[in-house]
């Protein structure tokens, strides 16, 4: 038996797909996960998604689809989490290559369906921004989700659209999504997180990290992203809902607009037209800004006092948790320093680790004197 899960937005959606596969279908046979190599600037300094030409060591599945094995490597200076995911997960990781727009992604999905003859096909989005119309002021990254939705909407196959962790990506709130979500298919538990526990220790995805934390029972308000967006962590956060794919497509203006695109540039231009912006433009601008910045020093003497100040301010905003990705931004560190920061903080204050989040406690770090 073969299953296909399309990770709508790439990044952490692929990790969530692995968790979903184990939770819904068991751990005997493992799904093929079709996903983007789009890790944002924390991992990949080059704006936008990576294509097959940005890797060495990919394997042919079909004429248009490549497998990412553990031995694959992104060609410098590009970066990607996919080879490490392939090494640590039992699933087959297949690459969505968006160079040829929605028509190209459609062809990739169709070829995989013909090749695999899967028993189930799921399109998974963590957060629910796949249901955005396109003009919402909180929308930040609609292009990847819209491309996969546009592609899956053109495939003659029974594809089930699933939204996990409604509101966790901060682009549409759970209240915005409430009337759009169908029945609950599953509610993740701590047991469901076990198969991806080791991945969460290093993967930078904030939305999937919060999904896993809430499955483990974490509740409160988590501050994320460079802008410090507050995300409620509630009993609704670890749920998975089914959504009618045709209704989602009729609602998503960008997905409908890009259905006939044959290049990523064309899809990006339509994103500027429909949504008023392109997330790849944002990445381009941020990449230029980051090149001009000098990363801060990473040691307990400099980091812990800054962290204490941040935590005091965050508590005054009602924040209870944050991500190591957000802390990296707040402390003006380079993305490559994230793992070192995480190790320093877990060594200094392990009691504040609400895996994989950082808990902002009432008596947070006061400086290096508290380091054991």
Beta strands, then each sheet from edge to edge (+ up, - down):
strand 1: 3-7
strand 2: 32-36
strand 3: 55-56
strand 4: 59-62
strand 5: 65-67
strand 6: 73-74
strand 7: 92-96
strand 8: 120-126
strand 9: 160-164
strand 10: 184-187
strand 11: 220-224
strand 12: 229-233
strand 13: 239-243
strand 14: 321-322
strand 15: 353-354
strand 16: 357-359
sheet 1: 4+ 5- 7+ 2+ 1+ 8+ 9+ 13- 10+
sheet 2: 3+ 6-
sheet 3: 12+ 11- 14- 16+ 15-
end
